Amino acid sequence: MKWISTWGEHLGRRFAIIGHDVPCKGDFSLNDLAGGAGRLDVLLRAVNTALFVSHGIREDTQIILHLGGSGSRRIRFDGGKLRGVHPDERSIAGHVRAVVRSPIPPIGVWSEHSSGICHSGGGLAQTLDEWMQEGCQILVMDAEGSPLREGIEQTECFVLSDHKPFNEDEMSLLSRFGKVSIGSQWLQGHACIAIVHHILDGI
Amino acid sequence: MKWISTWGEHLGRRFAIIGHDVPCKGDFSLNDLAGGAGRLDVLLRAVNTALFVSHGIREDTQIILHLGGSGSRRIRFDGGKLRGVHPDERSIAGHVRAVVRSPIPPIGVWSEHSSGICHSGGGLAQTLDEWMQEGCQILVMDAEGSPLREGIEQTECFVLSDHKPFNEDEMSLLSRFGKVSIGSQWLQGHACIAIVHHILDGI
């Protein structure tokens, strides 16, 4: 599915999710994703739901994982280029682990690790800076925000947290952006993403 | 969250998902859920999204997995009674494997395996019979069906398939029930469930 703005630009959707305790370097066991890997499972389901439809991929969607355990690293999955990634948690985790075992690139330098998977140093602040430079509209998922409307006018970027709420530093970085809600109940991250896609698809 | 009908009945939501190739007996590896376990990963994400919200469980929701590989067995997860199940695929799979290793109960006999997890012989036909006897409204998820409306008047039961479409026998069983759609695109099962919850929550 491709979205074209009224000005003919090629639009897309982007998600940023914070993994507060997911190790950004070293190693972790694929058998303990919800434990030793710092609830990486939450991020893996977000990747799945952001990018995969039944028997296909949302080519216009990207998701950036922010790994905050023992430092910081970002991993970006780009639906338009992704190859060889299966939708189950363990498969996606294998790709994350391969990245985490490699050196962290400098902040702001996106290094391709495999087709459709890039990584970079830095954290949420860098992602927000990059998105603003690209002219994206940034929205923060918050159960107490304004209802998310249908339709899409420019590249829309959604920021959400993992099983932990945003910390004070993140709240400060995000305070300048609008908060949008998809209901009064706090849902799992991947469920939020499914509903955002549903609302923006508008079909 | 509890829903009460205008007649004061205690209402709930139910999902049935078919796992055409998931082994109903024997054993499988927790390291190969998307392969040797016949795409059990699809069903595990459905369990997760049907039952878990952020830091909580939907107590009024049940989901029945229909394991169709090498015979037939049903496994029911009941949000109102579930204990000790974590939301990641591997954790849920561990519970499914424990059930699959045990003898299949007779058709129609629901045997509790652990808190909130029961199993029974039989397949989709038995589930539909049981639901009809309880007076539930049964709806089939189909991208070409009628748009799912908001609100809930009685226990609503949704039937969906895994990565494979319903087969001819299933289509025949389901032909008498209404088809509902949440959009023209075929989504993953767990994404459908997230959107159904969102629409029925109506908030």
Contacts between the chains, C-beta under 8 A, distances in Angstrom:
chain1	res1	chain2	res2	distance
A	1	B	185	7.3
A	30	B	31	7.6
A	31	B	30	7.6
A	31	B	31	7.4
A	31	B	90	7.0
A	33	B	88	5.9
A	33	B	90	6.8
A	34	B	86	5.7
A	34	B	87	7.6
A	34	B	88	4.1
A	34	B	90	7.5
A	34	B	91	6.5
A	41	B	87	7.2
A	41	B	88	3.8
A	41	B	89	7.3
A	45	B	45	7.0
A	45	B	48	7.3
A	48	B	45	7.3
A	48	B	188	7.5
A	49	B	188	7.4
A	49	B	190	7.4
A	49	B	191	5.8
A	49	B	194	7.7
A	52	B	188	6.0
A	53	B	185	6.0
A	53	B	186	6.6
A	53	B	187	5.4
A	53	B	188	6.6
A	53	B	191	7.7
A	54	B	163	7.0
A	54	B	186	4.1
A	54	B	187	5.8
A	54	B	188	5.5
A	54	B	189	8.0
A	55	B	163	7.2
A	55	B	186	7.1
A	86	B	34	5.7
A	87	B	34	7.6
A	87	B	41	7.2
A	87	B	188	7.1
A	88	B	33	5.9
A	88	B	34	4.1
A	88	B	41	3.8
A	88	B	89	6.4
A	89	B	41	7.3
A	89	B	88	6.4
A	89	B	89	4.5
A	89	B	90	7.2
A	90	B	31	7.0
A	90	B	33	6.8
A	90	B	34	7.5
A	90	B	89	7.2
A	90	B	90	7.2
A	91	B	34	6.5
A	163	B	54	7.0
A	163	B	55	7.2
A	182	B	198	6.6
A	183	B	198	6.4
A	183	B	201	5.7
A	183	B	203	4.9
A	184	B	203	5.1
A	185	B	1	7.3
A	185	B	53	6.0
A	185	B	201	6.8
A	185	B	203	7.1
A	186	B	53	6.6
A	186	B	54	4.1
A	186	B	55	7.1
A	187	B	53	5.4
A	187	B	54	5.8
A	187	B	194	7.5
A	188	B	48	7.5
A	188	B	49	7.3
A	188	B	52	6.0
A	188	B	53	6.6
A	188	B	54	5.5
A	188	B	87	7.1
A	189	B	54	8.0
A	190	B	49	7.4
A	190	B	190	7.7
A	190	B	194	7.5
A	191	B	49	5.8
A	191	B	53	7.7
A	191	B	194	4.1
A	191	B	197	7.5
A	191	B	198	7.9
A	194	B	49	7.7
A	194	B	187	7.5
A	194	B	190	7.5
A	194	B	191	4.1
A	194	B	194	3.9
A	194	B	195	6.0
A	195	B	194	6.0
A	195	B	195	6.1
A	195	B	198	4.7
A	197	B	191	7.5
A	198	B	182	6.6
A	198	B	183	6.4
A	198	B	191	7.9
A	198	B	195	4.7
A	198	B	198	7.2
A	201	B	183	5.7
A	201	B	185	6.8
A	203	B	183	5.0
A	203	B	184	5.2
A	203	B	185	7.1
